[in-house]
Amino acid sequence: MVCCYYSYLRFNFFYILRYTAPVYEAKLVYQVNSKNTATQVLNVGGFQESNSLAKDVEILKSKLLFKRALHHIPIDVSYFNQGEILTNELYRSTPIKVEHNVKDSLILGQHFYIKFIEEYKFELSLNEKILGEYETNTLINLPKVDLTITLLQQKSSDILREGNLYFQINSYESLTNAWNHKLAVFPLNHAAKTINISFEDFNPLKAKDIVTAVANEYIVYDIEERSKGSKQALEFIDEQLDRYYNKLKVSENKIKDFHKGTNYSTLDRSSIYFDRSNKLENELIDIDLQKTVLSEIKKSISSKNNDVDVYELLPILAGTEYAGGIMSLITNLKELLLQKENLQFEVTKNSGIIKSLDYKIGIQKKVLFESINSSNNKLGLKRTQILTKIKEVEGKFMNVPEQELEYARLQRVLSIDEKFFTLLMEKRTEYSISDAGFVTEHLILDRARIPKQPIFPNKKVFIFFGFIVGFVLSLILLLIKYILKNTISSIDEIIRHSYAQTSVLGIVPKYKHDIPVSQLVVNKNPKSIIAESFRAIRSNMQFIDGTPGQKLLAVTSTVSGEGKTFVAINTAGIIAYSGKKVVLLDLDMRKPKIHLGFGVENNVGMSTLLIKSKTIAECVHHSELENLDFITSGPVPPNPSELIINGELENIIKELHKEYDFVIVDNPPIGLVSDAMEVLKRADYPIYVFKNEYSKKYFVNNIDRLMLDNGIKNLSIILNAVEHGKSAYGGGYGYGYGGGYGYGGGYGYGYGGYYEDEPKEKNSLFKGMFGRKK
């Protein structure tokens, strides 16, 4: 049983290995590192924010980057070959190509089946609905999509003609949601900034392409994000340059017109005024520039565009008391906006997480606005103070001639415009160098390869696990069966459960051939093991009663089906072989079998003898075996118990002893009826039969009852139908015989099985694992 169940488990594991779609994993090792070469040329370019390894990992496994990467591999249309159990994706190996124009997004993900009828003609079906017959390279106009199908290779003619080929038009959004969890990204070495990127899929080539596309797309994404701030700063500076270029030109034209109208050529008297005024105007320029940048930052944040890169304008405020605080607030705001953008792939706009982020973003913007307003107010106050000082300087030099003073004013305005224009040009140059100098140094240290072996199911692990599980479960089932076992399997069990001093007469092995109708097997092969077992029983009988003279042998059992008739017939046969004259009596008048075994009529027999309607001579039958006669049970009487105890049985036995050396009585089961009690008491050899793996352990109580309560002495036991190779004594001694003996057509377990044969039991897996052997 254990071996069968062990084989069953091994078959299940083989089935799993054979019909489970293998999962492959492609992986690569990625090193992240970016630098700005502008810092090696000029002391500029420190405007881009630096990436941390944790941030790189989060971006690499984000749905935003994954969706961008999917656009670089050919998965807008997926092709499949559907089998009876498994379906294989024909990634980069499809025999057809589909071009499409989607009119209705509901068509995405639907299965289009193709079955080629002729070389360039095919039948197209949508799910199970046939759409019609079409030709290749021809536009197919459908309500929700336009298709053009091209035949790439004709070698796969079987796939094309079987109708198992189908394709589906994919949605990148759906693919991102369905596949992103298969992407695994984790850091390998923080010091070396190395990251492991892996992807699992049923198709090994697709897994390799996806993991490579993600790595390459991050390079493009990183360059775009880092250069985005510099480009926006350049746009702002260009706008300011255009404005101040025009102002500078106006100032230059005013000085030119002043020279023509006044012929003024000296400015010696205004030099002191000019130097002081120029210094104050420079401070005024810085304040105006800072106010302009703060206004631009506020305008950018107030817009609905969430792409906040205004921190790139803050280097203009470098060195001021406002730059650090505003930079920190803008960085926090950008992190909140990026977090919200990533979550929009996973949750809806009305979810609690999005609302919480919106609230935090609003608070951050409010704090930032207040900080900008405060900085603007401070700059405005400072500007007012500088203007006051300028007026004071102008008041001190009111005595300067009007032309000289006018010229000094024009020259001051021109100088301011030139310096502002020059400052903007310097900043533009710095940002241009920074933008051009940024290069990514992300490297694929170990490129992804097409995996050869699947990660699931792992054949070695499954086989090992199958052996271990099968072995452990077999032991558990064996233990459970042992604990729940309630049948006798050895002589030792009978002796251990009995309180009486029981003699063991012998054991009978299972008969390896079909039992003949007569159930007499000792004459078929006198040198067989089963014949030897009955010879051993015959020999052991001498130790019970070795006195000379005629003997009475009575055989019984607890219930029908334990083989008492088989033992009685063959014991009679083996004694007859020794030259003794033997007569066998069928006293089981409720369920007679002796007449069936010897193939005679049951018109006369023990029932007619007990009522004295027939003589012994009229009832005795001769068997084919010399010295062996038998008397059948006769017609079934209504009162067999009363017939047996009416006293006539003793007279019949005495009469038979005059002619026969042994009278052997096949009694009814003592566990069901008490008919056999009187015969067992008178018998020289009372024998009780148990059947191996059939008789219940509590049947042993009948032996104690017969010996201790009813005073039956010399009661001996025989264990019938012992398995080949099994110790019948439970301690390493005894017969072990092969074969497959089974008694009768069906047995009853309890006492109710005596009167009627029970139907044959159907075989089942559960019965094979847990049922007892017969």
C-alpha positions in Angstrom: 0.0 0.0 0.0 2.8 2.4 1.0 4.7 1.7 -2.3 1.5 2.3 -4.3 0.9 5.6 -2.6 4.6 6.5 -3.0 4.3 5.8 -6.7 1.1 7.8 -6.9 2.8 10.9 -5.4 5.7 10.6 -7.8 3.3 10.5 -10.7 1.6 13.7 -9.4 4.9 15.5 -9.2 5.8 14.3 -12.7 2.4 15.6 -14.0 3.2 19.0 -12.4 6.6 19.1 -14.0 5.2 18.1 -17.4 2.1 20.3 -17.6 3.1 23.4 -15.6 4.2 26.4 -17.7 7.9 27.1 -16.9 8.8 30.5 -15.5 12.1 32.0 -16.6 14.0 34.9 -14.9 16.3 37.2 -16.8 18.5 39.6 -14.8 21.3 42.0 -15.1 23.7 44.0 -12.9 23.4 47.8 -13.3 25.7 50.5 -11.9 24.2 54.0 -11.5 26.5 57.0 -11.7 26.1 60.5 -13.2 28.3 63.5 -13.4 28.5 67.0 -14.9 31.7 67.6 -16.9 31.1 71.4 -16.6 32.5 71.2 -13.1 35.8 70.1 -14.6 35.9 73.1 -17.0 34.4 75.9 -14.9 33.4 76.3 -11.4 29.7 76.0 -12.4 27.1 73.4 -13.0 26.2 72.4 -9.5 22.5 73.1 -10.2 21.1 69.6 -10.8 20.1 67.7 -7.7 22.1 64.6 -6.9 20.5 61.1 -7.0 20.7 58.7 -4.1 20.8 54.9 -4.7 17.4 54.5 -3.0 15.9 57.0 -5.4 17.4 55.2 -8.4 15.9 51.9 -7.2 12.4 53.4 -6.7 12.5 55.0 -10.2 13.7 51.8 -11.8 10.8 49.8 -10.4 8.2 52.4 -10.9 5.3 51.9 -13.3 6.2 55.2 -15.0 9.5 54.0 -16.2 8.2 50.4 -16.9 5.5 51.7 -19.2 8.1 53.8 -21.1 10.3 50.7 -21.4 7.5 48.6 -22.8 7.2 50.9 -25.8 10.7 49.8 -27.0 9.9 46.1 -27.4 7.4 44.6 -29.9 4.5 43.8 -27.6 1.8 46.0 -29.0 0.4 42.8 -30.4 0.9 39.4 -28.7 0.8 36.1 -30.6 0.0 32.7 -29.1 -0.2 29.1 -30.0 -3.0 27.5 -27.9 -2.4 23.8 -26.9 -4.7 21.4 -25.2 -3.2 22.2 -21.8 -0.5 24.8 -22.3 -0.5 28.0 -24.4 2.8 29.3 -25.7 3.5 32.9 -26.6 5.2 33.3 -30.0 7.3 36.3 -29.0 9.6 37.2 -31.9 8.7 33.9 -33.5 5.3 34.5 -34.9 4.5 33.3 -38.5 2.3 36.4 -39.1 2.4 40.1 -38.5 -0.6 42.2 -37.6 -0.9 46.0 -38.2 -3.9 47.6 -36.6 -5.8 50.9 -36.1 -7.9 50.7 -33.0 -11.3 52.5 -33.2 -12.7 51.3 -29.9 -10.5 50.5 -26.9 -12.9 47.7 -25.9 -11.3 45.6 -28.5 -8.0 45.6 -26.6 -7.2 42.3 -25.0 -9.7 40.3 -27.2 -8.6 37.1 -28.8 -8.5 36.9 -32.6 -8.1 33.3 -33.9 -6.6 32.7 -37.4 -7.0 29.5 -39.4 -5.5 29.4 -42.8 -7.6 27.7 -45.4 -5.4 28.3 -48.4 -1.8 29.6 -48.8 -2.9 33.3 -48.5 -6.5 32.9 -47.3 -7.6 32.5 -43.7 -10.6 32.4 -41.5 -10.7 35.1 -38.8 -12.7 34.6 -35.5 -13.1 36.9 -32.5 -13.2 34.8 -29.4 -15.7 32.1 -30.6 -17.5 34.2 -33.2 -16.4 33.7 -36.9 -15.9 37.1 -38.6 -15.3 35.8 -42.1 -12.7 34.8 -44.6 -9.9 37.2 -45.7 -6.7 37.3 -47.6 -3.3 38.4 -46.4 -1.9 41.9 -47.0 -5.5 43.2 -47.3 -7.1 45.8 -45.1 -9.8 44.3 -42.9 -12.4 46.8 -41.8 -14.1 45.8 -38.6 -16.4 47.9 -36.4 -13.9 48.4 -33.6 -10.5 48.0 -35.4 -8.9 47.9 -38.8 -6.4 45.0 -39.4 -3.8 44.1 -42.0 -2.3 40.6 -41.6 0.9 39.7 -43.3 2.3 36.2 -43.6 6.0 36.2 -42.5 6.9 32.5 -42.7 5.2 29.5 -44.3 7.3 26.9 -42.4 4.8 26.9 -39.5 2.0 25.5 -41.7 0.8 23.2 -39.0 0.2 26.1 -36.6 -1.5 28.1 -39.4 -3.9 25.4 -40.4 -4.8 23.9 -37.0 -6.6 27.1 -35.9 -4.7 27.3 -32.6 -3.0 30.5 -33.5 -4.5 33.7 -32.0 -3.4 37.2 -31.3 -4.5 40.1 -29.1 -3.9 43.8 -29.3 -2.5 45.1 -26.0 -3.0 48.1 -23.9 0.3 49.4 -22.5 -1.5 50.6 -19.4 -2.9 47.1 -18.8 0.4 45.4 -19.5 2.1 47.8 -17.0 -0.4 46.9 -14.3 -0.2 43.2 -15.1 3.6 42.8 -15.4 5.1 45.4 -13.1 5.0 43.1 -10.1 7.2 40.7 -12.0 10.0 43.3 -12.0 12.4 43.0 -9.1 14.9 45.8 -8.3 17.2 45.8 -5.3 20.7 47.2 -4.5 23.6 44.9 -4.5 26.4 47.1 -3.2 25.7 50.6 -1.8 29.4 51.7 -2.1 29.7 50.6 -5.7 26.1 51.8 -6.5 25.3 48.5 -8.2 21.7 47.3 -8.6 20.2 44.0 -9.6 17.3 44.1 -12.1 15.3 41.0 -12.9 12.1 40.1 -14.6 10.1 36.8 -14.6 8.0 35.6 -17.6 6.9 32.4 -19.3 8.9 33.4 -22.4 12.7 33.6 -21.8 13.4 35.9 -24.7 10.7 38.4 -23.6 12.0 38.4 -20.1 15.5 39.3 -21.3 14.2 42.1 -23.6 12.1 43.7 -20.9 14.8 43.8 -18.3 17.3 45.3 -20.9 14.7 47.8 -22.0 14.1 49.0 -18.4 17.9 49.5 -17.9 18.3 51.4 -21.2 15.2 53.6 -20.7 16.5 54.7 -17.3 19.5 56.3 -19.0 17.2 58.3 -21.3 14.9 59.2 -18.5 17.8 60.4 -16.2 19.2 62.7 -19.0 15.8 64.1 -19.7 15.0 64.9 -16.0 18.5 66.3 -15.2 18.6 68.6 -18.3 14.9 69.8 -17.9 15.8 72.3 -15.2 18.7 73.9 -17.1 16.5 74.3 -20.2 13.8 76.1 -18.3 16.4 78.4 -16.6 17.8 79.2 -20.1 14.3 80.1 -21.4 13.9 82.5 -18.5 17.3 84.1 -19.0 16.6 84.5 -22.7 13.4 86.4 -22.0 15.3 88.7 -19.7 18.1 89.2 -22.2 15.6 90.3 -24.9 14.1 92.8 -22.5 17.4 94.3 -21.3 18.9 94.3 -24.8 16.2 96.7 -25.8 16.7 98.9 -22.7 20.5 98.9 -23.3 19.9 100.1 -26.9 17.6 102.9 -25.7 20.1 104.1 -23.2 22.9 104.1 -25.7 20.7 106.1 -28.2 19.9 108.7 -25.4 23.6 109.4 -24.7 24.2 109.6 -28.5 21.4 112.2 -28.8 22.7 114.1 -25.8 26.2 114.5 -27.3 24.7 115.7 -30.6 22.5 118.3 -28.9 24.9 119.7 -26.3 28.4 118.9 -27.7 29.2 117.9 -24.1 32.5 115.9 -23.7 33.7 116.0 -20.0 32.4 114.5 -16.9 35.2 115.4 -14.4 33.0 117.2 -11.9 30.5 114.4 -11.7 32.9 111.5 -11.1 32.3 111.4 -7.3 28.5 111.5 -7.8 28.8 108.9 -10.5 30.9 106.4 -8.4 28.5 106.6 -5.4 25.4 106.5 -7.4 26.8 103.5 -9.4 27.5 101.5 -6.3 23.9 102.1 -5.0 22.5 101.2 -8.4 24.4 97.9 -8.5 22.8 97.0 -5.2 19.4 98.0 -6.7 20.1 95.7 -9.7 20.7 92.7 -7.5 17.5 93.4 -5.6 15.5 93.7 -8.8 17.0 90.5 -10.2 16.2 88.6 -7.0 12.6 90.0 -7.0 12.2 88.9 -10.6 13.4 85.4 -9.9 11.1 85.1 -6.8 8.1 86.3 -8.9 8.9 83.7 -11.6 9.1 81.0 -9.0 5.8 82.0 -7.5 4.2 82.1 -11.0 5.5 78.7 -11.8 4.2 77.1 -8.6 0.8 78.9 -8.9 0.3 77.3 -12.4 -1.5 73.9 -12.7 1.6 72.3 -14.1 3.0 69.9 -11.6 6.4 69.8 -13.2 8.1 72.1 -10.7 11.8 72.7 -11.7 12.0 76.3 -10.6 14.7 75.4 -8.1 17.0 75.6 -11.2 16.6 79.4 -11.0 17.8 79.6 -7.4 21.6 79.7 -8.2 20.9 83.4 -9.2 20.0 83.9 -5.5 23.1 82.1 -4.4 24.7 83.8 -1.4 21.5 85.5 -0.2 19.7 84.8 3.0 16.6 83.6 1.1 18.1 80.9 -1.2 18.5 78.1 1.3 15.0 78.2 2.8 13.3 78.5 -0.5 15.3 75.7 -2.0 14.4 73.4 0.8 10.7 74.2 0.5 10.7 73.7 -3.3 12.6 70.3 -3.0 10.0 69.0 -0.5 7.2 70.2 -2.8 8.7 68.4 -5.8 9.1 65.2 -3.8 5.4 65.3 -2.9 4.3 65.9 -6.5 6.5 63.0 -7.7 5.1 60.7 -5.1 1.5 61.7 -6.2 2.4 61.0 -9.9 3.7 57.5 -9.1 0.6 56.6 -7.0 -1.7 57.6 -9.8 -0.8 54.4 -11.6 -1.9 52.4 -8.6 -4.9 54.2 -7.0 -7.8 56.3 -8.2 -7.9 60.1 -8.0 -10.5 60.0 -5.3 -8.6 57.7 -3.0 -7.6 58.7 0.5 -3.9 58.6 -0.3 -4.2 61.0 -3.2 -6.4 63.4 -1.1 -3.9 63.3 1.7 -1.1 64.1 -0.7 -3.1 66.9 -2.3 -3.6 68.4 1.2 0.1 68.2 2.0 0.9 69.8 -1.4 -1.5 72.6 -0.7 0.1 73.2 2.7 3.6 73.1 1.2 2.6 75.6 -1.5 1.0 77.9 1.1 4.2 77.9 3.2 6.3 78.5 0.1 4.1 81.4 -1.0 4.4 83.0 2.5 8.2 82.6 2.4 8.4 84.2 -1.1 6.1 87.0 0.0 8.2 87.6 3.1 11.4 87.6 1.0 9.7 90.0 -1.5 8.7 92.3 1.3 12.2 92.4 2.7 13.7 93.1 -0.7 11.1 95.8 -1.3 12.1 97.5 2.0 15.7 97.2 1.1 15.0 98.7 -2.3 13.2 101.6 -0.7 16.2 102.3 1.5 18.6 102.3 -1.4 16.3 104.6 -3.4 16.4 107.0 -0.4 20.2 106.9 -0.4 20.3 107.6 -4.1 18.1 110.7 -3.6 20.4 111.8 -0.8 23.4 111.6 -3.1 21.5 113.4 -5.8 20.6 116.2 -3.3 24.2 116.7 -2.4 25.2 117.3 -6.0 22.4 119.6 -7.0 25.0 122.4 -7.7 26.5 120.3 -10.5 25.8 122.0 -13.8 22.6 120.8 -15.5 24.3 119.3 -18.6 26.9 117.5 -16.5 24.3 116.1 -14.2 22.0 115.0 -17.1 25.0 113.3 -18.7 25.9 111.5 -15.5 22.3 110.3 -15.1 22.3 108.9 -18.7 25.7 107.3 -18.2 24.5 105.7 -14.9 21.4 104.2 -16.6 23.6 102.9 -19.4 26.0 101.3 -17.0 23.2 99.7 -15.1 21.7 98.2 -18.3 25.2 97.0 -19.4 25.9 95.3 -16.1 22.5 93.6 -16.0 22.9 92.5 -19.5 26.4 91.2 -18.8 25.2 89.4 -15.7 22.5 87.6 -17.7 24.9 86.6 -20.4 27.3 85.1 -17.8 24.4 83.1 -16.3 23.3 81.9 -19.7 26.8 80.8 -20.5 27.0 78.9 -17.2 23.7 77.1 -17.7 24.5 76.3 -21.3 27.8 74.7 -20.2 26.0 72.8 -17.5 23.4 71.5 -19.8 25.9 70.5 -22.4 28.3 69.0 -19.9 25.8 66.6 -18.2 26.5 63.0 -19.2 25.2 59.8 -17.7 27.6 57.0 -16.7 25.0 54.3 -15.9 26.6 51.0 -17.0 25.2 47.5 -17.5 28.0 45.6 -15.8 26.5 42.1 -16.5 24.1 42.1 -19.4 20.9 40.0 -19.4 21.1 36.7 -21.2 18.3 34.4 -22.4 17.7 32.0 -19.5 18.1 28.4 -20.3 16.7 26.8 -17.2 13.4 27.9 -15.6 13.2 29.0 -12.0 9.8 27.3 -11.6 9.2 24.5 -11.6 12.7 23.5 -10.6 13.0 19.9 -11.7 15.7 18.9 -9.2 13.9 20.5 -6.3 10.6 19.1 -7.3 12.0 15.6 -7.7 13.8 15.8 -4.4 10.8 17.3 -2.8 8.6 14.6 -4.3 10.8 11.8 -2.9 10.8 13.4 0.5 7.1 14.1 0.6 6.2 10.7 -0.7 8.5 9.0 1.8 7.2 11.1 4.8 3.5 10.8 3.8 3.9 7.1 3.2 5.4 6.7 6.7 2.5 8.8 8.1 -0.1 6.7 6.3 1.6 3.5 7.5 1.6 4.9 11.1 -2.1 5.9 10.8 -3.0 2.5 9.4 -1.1 0.8 12.2 -2.8 2.9 14.9 -6.3 2.3 13.3 -5.6 -1.3 12.5 -8.2 -3.6 14.1 -7.5 -6.9 12.4 -5.3 -9.9 13.4 -2.1 -10.2 11.5 0.0 -12.7 13.6 -0.3 -15.6 16.1 1.5 -13.4 18.6 -1.4 -10.9 18.5 -3.9 -13.7 19.3 -1.8 -14.9 22.3 -1.3 -11.3 23.6 -5.0 -10.5 23.5 -6.1 -13.8 25.0 -6.2 -14.5 28.8 -6.5 -18.3 28.3 -3.7 -20.7 27.7 -4.3 -21.2 24.0 -2.4 -23.8 21.9 -1.2 -22.9 18.4 -1.9 -25.7 16.1 -0.4 -24.0 13.0 -0.8 -21.5 10.2 -2.1 -21.9 6.7 -0.6 -19.7 3.9 -2.6 -18.1 1.1 -3.1 -20.4 -1.8 -1.4 -18.9 -4.9 -3.8 -20.5 -7.4 -7.6 -20.3 -7.8 -9.3 -22.3 -5.1 -11.1 -25.3 -6.7 -14.8 -25.7 -6.1 -14.2 -28.5 -3.7 -11.7 -26.4 -1.8 -9.5 -29.5 -1.5 -6.0 -28.4 -2.5 -3.7 -30.7 -0.7 -4.2 -33.4 -3.3 -3.3 -31.0 -6.2 0.3 -30.8 -5.3 1.2 -32.9 -2.3 4.7 -31.4 -2.0 3.4 -27.8 -2.0 3.9 -25.4 0.8 0.2 -25.3 1.7 0.2 -29.2 1.8 3.2 -29.0 4.1 1.4 -26.6 6.4 -1.5 -29.0 6.8 1.0 -31.8 7.5 2.5 -29.6 10.2 -1.0 -29.2 11.7 -1.5 -33.0 11.5 1.7 -33.5 13.4 1.0 -30.9 16.0 -2.4 -32.6 16.7 -0.4 -35.5 18.3 0.9 -33.2 21.0 -2.7 -32.3 21.9 -3.9 -35.9 22.1 -1.5 -38.7 21.1 -3.6 -41.6 22.5 -4.6 -44.3 20.1 -8.2 -44.8 19.0 -10.9 -43.0 17.1 -10.9 -39.2 17.3 -13.4 -36.4 16.9 -12.2 -33.1 15.4 -14.4 -30.0 15.4 -13.7 -26.8 13.5 -15.3 -23.4 14.0 -14.6 -19.7 13.7 -16.1 -16.4 14.8 -17.9 -15.4 11.6 -18.3 -16.6 8.1 -15.5 -16.0 5.7 -12.5 -16.9 8.0 -11.9 -20.2 6.1 -13.1 -22.9 8.6 -14.6 -25.0 5.8 -11.4 -24.7 3.8 -9.4 -25.8 6.9 -11.8 -28.6 7.7 -11.7 -30.1 4.2 -8.0 -29.9 3.8 -7.3 -31.2 7.3 -9.5 -34.2 6.4 -7.7 -34.6 3.2 -4.1 -34.6 4.7 -5.2 -37.0 7.5 -6.7 -39.3 4.8 -3.3 -39.2 3.0 -1.7 -40.8 6.1 -3.9 -43.8 5.6 -6.5 -43.0 8.2 -10.2 -43.3 7.3 -11.8 -39.9 7.6 -15.4 -38.8 7.4 -16.3 -35.1 7.1 -19.6 -33.9 8.5 -21.3 -30.6 7.4 -23.0 -29.4 10.6 -23.4 -25.9 9.3 -27.0 -26.4 8.4 -27.9 -22.8 8.1 -25.3 -22.1 5.4 -24.1 -25.5 4.0 -21.1 -25.6 1.7 -19.7 -29.1 1.7 -22.1 -30.4 -1.0 -21.1 -27.4 -3.2 -17.5 -28.2 -2.7 -17.8 -31.9 -3.7 -20.5 -31.2 -6.3 -23.3 -33.5 -4.9 -26.9 -33.1 -4.2 -28.0 -32.0 -0.7 -31.2 -34.0 -0.5 -30.0 -36.2 2.4 -27.4 -35.5 5.1 -27.0 -34.5 8.8 -30.5 -33.0 9.1 -32.1 -36.3 7.9 -29.8 -38.3 10.2 -30.6 -36.3 13.2 -34.4 -36.8 12.7 -33.7 -40.5 11.9 -35.3 -40.4 8.6 -32.3 -41.8 6.8 -29.5 -44.2 7.7 -25.8 -43.4 7.7 -25.2 -45.6 4.7 -27.7 -43.6 2.7 -26.1 -40.3 3.6 -22.4 -41.1 3.2 -20.7 -39.8 0.0 -17.2 -41.0 -1.3 -14.8 -38.3 -2.5 -12.2 -38.7 -5.2 -9.5 -39.0 -2.5 -9.1 -42.4 -1.0 -10.1 -42.9 2.6 -12.1 -39.6 2.6 -15.9 -39.7 2.8 -18.3 -36.9 3.7 -21.9 -36.3 4.8 -23.6 -33.1 3.6 -25.8 -31.0 5.8 -29.0 -32.2 4.2 -32.1 -30.1 3.7 -32.1 -26.9 5.8 -34.2 -27.5 8.9 -36.2 -24.8 10.7 -34.6 -25.7 14.1 -30.9 -26.7 13.6 -29.9 -25.9 17.2 -32.6 -28.2 18.6 -31.5 -31.0 16.2 -27.9 -30.8 17.3 -28.7 -31.0 21.0 -31.4 -33.7 20.8 -28.8 -36.4 21.6 -28.8 -38.1 18.3 -25.6 -36.5 17.2 -23.6 -38.4 19.8 -25.1 -41.7 18.5 -24.2 -40.8 14.9 -20.6 -40.0 15.9 -20.3 -43.3 17.9 -21.6 -45.2 14.9 -19.2 -43.5 12.5 -16.3 -44.3 14.8 -16.9 -48.0 14.2 -15.8 -47.5 10.6 -13.7 -44.3 10.6 -10.6 -43.3 12.5 -11.4 -39.6 12.3 -14.7 -37.8 12.4 -14.2 -34.1 11.4 -17.1 -31.8 12.0 -17.5 -28.4 10.1 -19.5 -26.4 12.6 -21.3 -23.1 12.1 -19.5 -20.0 13.3 -19.5 -19.9 17.1 -19.5 -16.1 17.2 -22.9 -16.0 15.5 -24.8 -19.1 16.8 -24.1 -21.6 19.7 -24.8 -24.7 17.6 -21.1 -25.8 17.8 -20.8 -25.6 21.6 -21.8 -29.2 22.4 -19.5 -30.7 19.6 -16.6 -28.6 20.7 -16.9 -29.9 24.3 -16.9 -33.5 23.1 -14.1 -33.0 20.5 -10.7 -34.5 21.0 -9.3 -31.7 18.8 -11.4 -28.5 19.0 -10.0 -26.1 16.5 -10.7 -22.3 16.2 -9.9 -20.6 12.9 -8.8 -17.0 12.5 -8.1 -15.4 9.1 -5.1 -13.1 8.7 -5.9 -9.4 8.1 -9.7 -10.3 8.2 -10.6 -11.4 11.7 -11.0 -8.6 14.2 -8.9 -8.5 17.3 -11.9 -8.6 19.6 -12.7 -12.1 18.1 -10.1 -13.4 20.5 -12.5 -12.8 23.3 -14.5 -15.8 22.0 -11.6 -18.1 22.8 -11.5 -16.9 26.4 -15.3 -17.3 26.7 -15.1 -20.9 25.3 -12.2 -22.0 27.5 -12.8 -20.1 30.7 -16.6 -19.9 30.8 -17.7 -23.0 28.9 -14.8 -25.3 30.0 -13.6 -26.3 26.5 -10.2 -27.8 27.0 -7.5 -28.3 24.4 -8.9 -25.6 22.2 -6.3 -24.9 19.5 -6.1 -22.1 17.0 -5.1 -22.0 13.3 -4.3 -18.7 11.5 -5.4 -18.9 7.9 -4.4 -17.0 4.8 -1.0 -15.7 5.9 0.8 -13.4 3.4 4.0 -14.6 1.7 7.1 -13.4 3.5 5.2 -12.3 6.6 6.0 -13.7 10.1 2.8 -15.3 11.3 4.1 -15.4 14.8 5.1 -11.7 14.9 8.6 -12.5 16.2 10.5 -13.7 13.2 9.3 -17.3 13.2 6.6 -19.1 11.3 5.5 -19.7 7.7 5.4 -17.0 5.1 3.6 -18.1 1.9 2.8 -16.3 -1.3 -0.4 -16.4 -3.3 -3.8 -14.9 -3.3 -6.2 -17.1 -1.5 -9.6 -15.7 -0.9 -12.5 -17.6 0.6 -15.9 -17.5 -1.0 -17.5 -14.7 -2.9 -17.8 -12.2 -0.2 -17.5 -12.0 3.6 -19.3 -10.2 6.3 -17.3 -8.1 8.8 -19.8 -8.5 11.7 -22.2 -11.1 12.8 -24.7 -10.1 10.1 -22.6 -11.5 7.3 -23.3 -15.1 8.1 -26.7 -15.6 6.5 -26.2 -13.6 3.3 -23.2 -13.1 1.1 -22.4 -9.4 0.9 -21.8 -7.8 -2.5 -18.3 -7.4 -3.9 -16.7 -4.2 -3.0 -15.6 -1.9 -5.9 -11.9 -1.0 -6.2 -11.0 2.7 -5.6 -7.9 4.7 -5.0 -9.0 5.4 -1.4 -9.7 1.6 -0.9 -6.3 0.8 -2.4 -4.5 3.2 0.0 -6.5 2.5 3.2 -8.3 -0.7 2.7 -7.1 -4.0 4.1 -5.7 -6.8 2.0 -7.6 -10.0 1.8 
